[in-house]
Amino acid sequence: MTMKEMIFSRKSCRSFTGQAVDGEMIEKILSFEPKPLYPQIKVRMDIVGREQVKCICPWTTPQVITVYSEETDGYLENIGFLFQQLDLYLQTLGLGVCWLGMGRMNPKTAEAVEEMRFVIMLAFGHPKGDPLRHDRKAFKRKRMDQIADCPDPKLEPARFAPSAVNSQPWYFVHEGDAIHVYCASKGSMLDIGIALSHLYVTYEDTFRFFRTEGIRDLNGRRYVGSVTL
Ligand SMILES: Cc1cc2nc3c(=O)[nH]c(=O)nc-3n(C[C@H](O)[C@H](O)[C@H](O)COP(=O)(O)O)c2cc1C
């Protein structure tokens, strides 16, 4: 399955065999080069042993992806954008993956990373059982009219994006060829980056993201940027 197709089959995996991912597969993961939303923002990714992190979840994986970033304007959208591409890629390799907002680095065992902020981690590994969805109805998602000012089939990949506690904080408003992207007042910009990455993966050749001066927030929703697809 391609990454583009994976958007409509993926799911967060929370059941793993416990077997470590081998070196060859780790090499593949480390050589995957996702496209950034903001190329100038420095980002660091490591694959570390479970002992280097703390997470109060009832399941675990032997290895975890940890993500650090320079803390600057747009860094959260950038991380969501980059690592959702990796999320899709890992699933095309047959691995299970789950973003872990509740995870933290273990200060006793983790190496210090200078001038960067720890942002988030993703658990990944060999899934126990079938890691995919086989019917779009198995996704719990808002309706199109709850996420956009008018029905637009081109936004379906964004509608299916994962988000922290399934909050789906994105909202899209059309103006000519552009679609302005907003984030609900309590939503995370990381989730917006995730939704944008589904648009990028789907419309790779034509996707363009830009910020337009003078666009105001909308009923408490923050303006994040605009896309053409
Ligand atoms: C930024 C982010 C943080 C998340 N943190 C957690 C987490 O700490 N624990 C967990 O079990 N799931 C976590 N999830 C997974 C979401 O709960 C899940 O994506 C959402 O409920 C939609 O389900 P789906 O991914 O299976 O489609 C997180 C997802 C995102 C995008």
Ligand as a Chemical Component Dictionary entry (heavy atoms), coordinates in Angstrom:
data_LIG
# 
_chem_comp.id                   LIG 
_chem_comp.type                 NON-POLYMER 
_chem_comp.pdbx_formal_charge   0 
_chem_comp.three_letter_code    LIG 
# 
loop_
_chem_comp_atom.comp_id 
_chem_comp_atom.atom_id 
_chem_comp_atom.alt_atom_id 
_chem_comp_atom.type_symbol 
_chem_comp_atom.charge 
_chem_comp_atom.model_Cartn_x 
_chem_comp_atom.model_Cartn_y 
_chem_comp_atom.model_Cartn_z 
_chem_comp_atom.pdbx_ordinal 
LIG C1  C1  C 0 -0.218 14.438 18.918 1  
LIG C2  C2  C 0 -0.862 13.149 19.308 2  
LIG C3  C3  C 0 -0.690 12.629 20.582 3  
LIG C4  C4  C 0 -1.262 11.414 20.928 4  
LIG N1  N1  N 0 -1.013 10.885 22.185 5  
LIG C5  C5  C 0 -1.504 9.668  22.486 6  
LIG C6  C6  C 0 -1.178 9.058  23.740 7  
LIG O1  O1  O 0 -0.454 9.636  24.562 8  
LIG N2  N2  N 0 -1.679 7.817  24.016 9  
LIG C7  C7  C 0 -2.465 7.143  23.109 10 
LIG O2  O2  O 0 -2.880 6.009  23.391 11 
LIG N3  N3  N 0 -2.801 7.705  21.912 12 
LIG C8  C8  C 0 -2.333 8.921  21.575 13 
LIG N4  N4  N 0 -2.632 9.481  20.354 14 
LIG C9  C9  C 0 -3.474 8.773  19.388 15 
LIG C10 C10 C 0 -4.864 9.399  19.261 16 
LIG O3  O3  O 0 -5.641 9.095  20.388 17 
LIG C11 C11 C 0 -5.518 8.903  17.961 18 
LIG O4  O4  O 0 -4.756 9.357  16.869 19 
LIG C12 C12 C 0 -6.944 9.379  17.776 20 
LIG O5  O5  O 0 -7.773 8.904  18.794 21 
LIG C13 C13 C 0 -7.509 8.910  16.421 22 
LIG O6  O6  O 0 -7.456 7.500  16.291 23 
LIG P1  P1  P 0 -6.615 6.802  15.133 24 
LIG O7  O7  O 0 -5.207 7.339  15.145 25 
LIG O8  O8  O 0 -6.638 5.336  15.471 26 
LIG O9  O9  O 0 -7.289 7.083  13.825 27 
LIG C14 C14 C 0 -2.074 10.705 19.993 28 
LIG C15 C15 C 0 -2.254 11.234 18.720 29 
LIG C16 C16 C 0 -1.649 12.421 18.368 30 
LIG C17 C17 C 0 -1.836 12.928 16.965 31 
# 
loop_
_chem_comp_bond.comp_id 
_chem_comp_bond.atom_id_1 
_chem_comp_bond.atom_id_2 
_chem_comp_bond.value_order 
_chem_comp_bond.pdbx_ordinal 
LIG C1  C2  SING 1  
LIG C2  C3  SING 2  
LIG C2  C16 DOUB 3  
LIG C3  C4  DOUB 4  
LIG C4  N1  SING 5  
LIG C4  C14 SING 6  
LIG N1  C5  DOUB 7  
LIG C5  C6  SING 8  
LIG C5  C8  SING 9  
LIG C6  O1  DOUB 10 
LIG C6  N2  SING 11 
LIG N2  C7  SING 12 
LIG C7  O2  DOUB 13 
LIG C7  N3  SING 14 
LIG N3  C8  DOUB 15 
LIG C8  N4  SING 16 
LIG N4  C9  SING 17 
LIG N4  C14 SING 18 
LIG C9  C10 SING 19 
LIG C10 O3  SING 20 
LIG C10 C11 SING 21 
LIG C11 O4  SING 22 
LIG C11 C12 SING 23 
LIG C12 O5  SING 24 
LIG C12 C13 SING 25 
LIG C13 O6  SING 26 
LIG O6  P1  SING 27 
LIG P1  O7  DOUB 28 
LIG P1  O8  SING 29 
LIG P1  O9  SING 30 
LIG C14 C15 DOUB 31 
LIG C15 C16 SING 32 
LIG C16 C17 SING 33 
# 
